[in-house]
Structure formats: structure tokens, C-alpha cells
Amino acid sequence: MSQSNQLNNFGNYLRFVAARRRRWRLFVGACEFVAVVALTSLVVSFPAYVLRTKYLMNPTLLARPDESSAAAAPPSPDTIPPTPTLAEPRISNIALPKIGVSAPIIWNVTSGGVQTGLRDGVVQIAGTASPGTPGNIFITGHSSDYWWTPGNYKSVFALLDKMEAGDEIGIEYKGFSYKYRVYNKAKVSREDVSQFVTTDKKETLTLMTCWPVGTNWRRLIVQAERVN
């Protein structure tokens, strides 16, 4: 083999080694980026991940009786309570027994007050229905939030994705108990949420939270229909 051929082969080898090193550096860099994002998400949303870990280890551990069942039966259609006024209490309760959730509902919250309302529970979006009236009740809650921010409900919907068709949700409202049964679940982009604000059913409940846990990328929607 001539000296020029040897030099060419050696040059090709050096280029191959350099290209392999570049690919390796890109791979390591990508892994480091993923690790940093995952670690940051874990630290920021630690309480939510603790809940999800407990559920993974024992799905029945967090389950609780539906506390709203102790309330009175709902009124008949002839005695449906009116939509709350500003003089009426704005807080009642929602219960998702399967995932151990019991939280206050802050009613009639406009878009500008959602983040403040979420510090004290879950919020019903102003303009949507209230229990016992035709239409769709639209409620949103945190799946996670910075653990250092104010509020005790930063991971109230961390397990909302575990709700399935047939699971029950209870709402206690003005001394009456209302039951809803899940019939649909969807993960959608933020731009597609508006299609779930109304439904073609008489009395429904829609719950929304951010998805995946620890991010604000998409929205998880759970829809339920009144059953009593």
C-alpha cells in the first residue's frame, strides 16, 4: 500500500472517530437535558409525585367514602335552588372517593381570579352551570404547582387521570348532595378545551387539570353526568 493511501485511510479513520465523538457528545447532552428537566419537575411538583407513587403502590390506600352522601337528597325539579348570588356562600365541596379527593369548590370565578381561587380549593368557572340546574358545571383544579407557593390544594387533581368511566363524583351544594358518574376522559391541547365547556346532556360536570403532572403542556378533561 502506498504512503498516500495509508494517509488517506488514516485521515478517514480520524474523521470517523471525530464524528463518533460528536454523536456521543450530542447523546450525552440530550441525556443531561432530559435528566435536568425530570429532576426540576420532580422538585417543583414533589407533593403530586408523592401522591402518584402512593397510588401506584396501593390504589385503594387513598380511597375514601363519599363524604357528600351524608348530605340531604337533592331537591325535585320544582324546587331547584337558584343560581347563587353574591350574598350567598360561594364555597361547597367536591368528592372523588376513588382517588381520595375532598376539596372546597369556589364558585363563580372569572378568568382573572382562577389562580387566586386555586389556593383555596378547586374553582367553578363563571358562566357555567351550578348543581341542580340544566347545563355543564366546569371546574378546574391543580394537578401540581410549585410546592413553595401558597395554598393547600396544589395537587388536588394529581390523580385525576385515574378516574374511569363509571366512577362517581359527589358535590355537596347548599345542603344537598348531587351525584355524577364519569362517562368520558380526554387529553387535549389547551386550544381544544373550549369544546368541553358545553355538552349535549341535560346536567353534566366537567373537571379539568394540567397534564402531564408537573407541566402546563396539555389539559386532562373528565366528564360526568348527573345520576340522581
C-alpha positions as CSV (number, residue, x, y, z in Angstrom):
1,M,0.0,0.0,0.0
2,S,1.4,3.4,-1.0
3,Q,2.1,6.1,1.6
4,S,-0.7,8.3,0.1
5,N,-3.3,5.5,0.5
6,Q,-2.1,5.0,4.1
7,L,-2.5,8.7,4.8
8,N,-6.0,8.7,3.3
9,N,-7.1,5.7,5.3
10,F,-5.7,7.3,8.5
11,G,-7.5,10.5,7.7
12,N,-10.7,8.7,7.1
13,Y,-10.2,6.9,10.5
14,L,-9.7,10.3,12.3
15,R,-12.8,11.7,10.7
16,F,-14.8,8.7,11.7
17,V,-13.5,9.0,15.3
18,A,-14.3,12.7,15.4
19,A,-17.9,12.1,14.0
20,R,-18.4,9.4,16.6
21,R,-17.3,11.7,19.4
22,R,-19.7,14.4,18.2
23,R,-22.6,11.9,18.2
24,W,-21.6,10.8,21.7
25,R,-21.5,14.4,22.9
26,L,-24.9,15.1,21.4
27,F,-26.3,11.9,23.1
28,V,-24.8,12.8,26.5
29,G,-26.0,16.4,26.2
30,A,-29.6,15.2,25.4
31,C,-29.5,12.8,28.3
32,E,-28.3,15.6,30.6
33,F,-31.1,17.9,29.4
34,V,-33.7,15.2,30.0
35,A,-32.3,14.5,33.5
36,V,-32.3,18.2,34.4
37,V,-35.9,18.6,33.2
38,A,-37.1,15.5,35.0
39,L,-35.3,16.5,38.2
40,T,-36.6,20.0,38.1
41,S,-40.2,18.7,37.6
42,L,-39.7,16.3,40.5
43,V,-38.5,19.0,42.8
44,V,-41.1,21.6,41.8
45,S,-44.1,19.1,41.9
46,F,-42.8,16.8,44.7
47,P,-46.2,16.5,46.6
48,A,-48.0,15.5,43.4
49,Y,-45.4,12.8,42.7
50,V,-45.7,11.5,46.3
51,L,-49.5,11.1,45.7
52,R,-49.0,9.3,42.4
53,T,-46.3,7.0,44.0
54,K,-48.7,6.1,46.9
55,Y,-51.5,5.3,44.4
56,L,-49.1,3.2,42.3
57,M,-48.1,1.2,45.3
58,N,-51.6,0.7,46.6
59,P,-54.6,2.1,44.6
60,T,-57.0,1.6,47.5
61,L,-54.8,3.4,50.0
62,L,-56.2,6.9,49.2
63,A,-59.8,5.8,48.5
64,R,-62.4,7.2,51.0
65,P,-66.2,7.1,51.4
66,D,-68.0,9.7,49.5
67,E,-68.5,12.4,52.2
68,S,-71.2,14.1,50.2
69,S,-73.5,11.1,50.8
70,A,-74.3,12.5,54.2
71,A,-76.0,15.5,52.8
72,A,-79.7,15.6,52.1
73,A,-81.2,14.3,48.9
74,P,-81.3,16.8,46.0
75,P,-84.4,18.8,45.5
76,S,-87.0,17.9,42.9
77,P,-87.0,19.8,39.7
78,D,-89.8,22.0,41.0
79,T,-87.6,23.2,43.9
80,I,-84.3,23.6,42.2
81,P,-82.2,26.1,44.0
82,P,-81.5,29.4,42.2
83,T,-78.1,30.3,40.8
84,P,-76.0,31.7,43.7
85,T,-76.0,35.4,44.3
86,L,-73.1,37.4,45.7
87,A,-74.8,37.4,49.1
88,E,-74.9,33.5,49.2
89,P,-72.0,31.3,50.3
90,R,-69.5,30.7,47.4
91,I,-67.9,27.6,48.8
92,S,-69.2,24.0,48.9
93,N,-67.5,20.6,48.5
94,I,-66.5,18.1,45.8
95,A,-65.6,14.5,46.5
96,L,-63.8,12.0,44.2
97,P,-63.8,8.9,46.5
98,K,-61.8,6.7,44.2
99,I,-58.7,9.0,44.4
100,G,-59.2,10.3,47.9
101,V,-60.2,13.8,46.9
102,S,-62.3,16.1,49.1
103,A,-62.0,19.8,48.4
104,P,-63.9,23.1,48.6
105,I,-65.4,24.5,45.5
106,I,-65.1,28.2,45.0
107,W,-68.0,29.3,42.8
108,N,-68.5,31.8,40.0
109,V,-64.8,32.6,39.4
110,T,-63.8,34.7,36.4
111,S,-60.6,34.1,34.4
112,G,-58.7,36.7,36.3
113,G,-59.4,35.1,39.7
114,V,-58.7,31.5,38.9
115,Q,-55.1,31.3,40.2
116,T,-56.1,33.0,43.4
117,G,-59.1,30.7,43.8
118,L,-57.0,27.6,43.3
119,R,-55.2,28.4,46.6
120,D,-58.3,27.5,48.5
121,G,-59.7,24.6,46.5
122,V,-61.0,24.0,43.0
123,V,-62.9,26.6,41.1
124,Q,-66.1,26.7,39.1
125,I,-65.7,28.9,36.0
126,A,-68.2,31.8,36.0
127,G,-71.0,31.4,33.4
128,T,-71.2,27.6,33.6
129,A,-74.0,25.8,35.4
130,S,-74.5,25.1,39.1
131,P,-75.8,21.8,40.6
132,G,-79.4,21.2,40.0
133,T,-79.7,23.4,37.0
134,P,-79.5,22.4,33.3
135,G,-76.1,22.7,31.7
136,N,-72.5,21.9,32.4
137,I,-70.6,22.7,35.6
138,F,-67.0,23.4,34.6
139,I,-64.5,23.0,37.4
140,T,-60.7,23.2,37.3
141,G,-58.0,22.4,39.8
142,H,-54.2,22.0,40.1
143,S,-52.6,18.7,39.3
144,S,-49.3,20.2,40.6
145,D,-47.8,23.6,41.4
146,Y,-44.7,25.0,42.9
147,W,-44.5,23.5,46.4
148,W,-43.5,26.8,47.8
149,T,-46.5,28.8,46.6
150,P,-49.4,29.5,49.0
151,G,-52.3,27.1,49.2
152,N,-53.2,23.6,50.3
153,Y,-54.7,22.2,47.1
154,K,-51.7,22.3,44.7
155,S,-52.0,18.6,43.9
156,V,-55.8,18.1,44.4
157,F,-56.2,16.7,40.8
158,A,-52.8,14.9,40.7
159,L,-54.6,11.6,40.2
160,L,-57.5,12.8,38.1
161,D,-56.2,10.6,35.2
162,K,-57.0,7.5,37.3
163,M,-60.8,8.3,37.0
164,E,-62.5,6.0,34.6
165,A,-66.0,5.6,33.1
166,G,-68.4,4.6,35.8
167,D,-66.6,6.2,38.7
168,E,-68.7,8.5,40.9
169,I,-68.2,12.2,41.8
170,G,-70.2,13.9,44.6
171,I,-70.9,17.6,45.1
172,E,-72.4,19.0,48.2
173,Y,-74.1,22.3,47.5
174,K,-76.4,24.3,49.7
175,G,-77.0,21.3,52.0
176,F,-77.9,19.0,49.1
177,S,-75.9,16.1,47.7
178,Y,-75.5,15.6,43.9
179,K,-74.0,12.5,42.3
180,Y,-72.3,12.4,38.9
181,R,-70.9,9.4,37.0
182,V,-67.9,9.6,34.7
183,Y,-68.6,8.9,31.1
184,N,-65.7,10.4,29.2
185,K,-62.0,11.2,29.7
186,A,-59.7,13.1,27.2
187,K,-56.3,14.6,27.0
188,V,-56.3,17.6,24.7
189,S,-54.3,20.7,23.8
190,R,-55.0,24.0,25.6
191,E,-56.6,25.3,22.4
192,D,-59.2,22.5,22.3
193,V,-60.6,23.0,25.8
194,S,-63.5,25.2,24.7
195,Q,-65.3,22.3,23.1
196,F,-65.8,20.8,26.6
197,V,-67.4,23.9,28.1
198,T,-70.9,22.8,26.9
199,T,-72.3,19.3,26.4
200,D,-75.4,17.8,24.7
201,K,-76.6,16.2,28.0
202,K,-79.0,17.8,30.5
203,E,-76.9,18.1,33.6
204,T,-73.2,17.4,33.5
205,L,-69.9,18.1,35.3
206,T,-66.6,18.7,33.7
207,L,-63.3,18.6,35.5
208,M,-60.1,20.0,34.1
209,T,-56.4,20.0,35.1
210,C,-53.0,20.4,33.6
211,W,-51.3,17.3,32.0
212,P,-48.8,15.7,32.3
213,V,-48.3,16.3,36.0
214,G,-45.6,18.9,36.6
215,T,-46.2,20.6,33.2
216,N,-48.6,23.0,31.5
217,W,-48.5,21.4,28.1
218,R,-51.9,19.9,27.8
219,R,-55.2,19.5,29.6
220,L,-56.9,16.4,31.1
221,I,-60.6,16.5,30.9
222,V,-63.0,14.3,32.8
223,Q,-66.8,14.5,32.0
224,A,-69.5,13.1,34.2
225,E,-73.3,13.1,34.0
226,R,-75.7,13.6,36.9
227,V,-77.3,10.3,38.1
228,N,-79.5,11.4,41.0
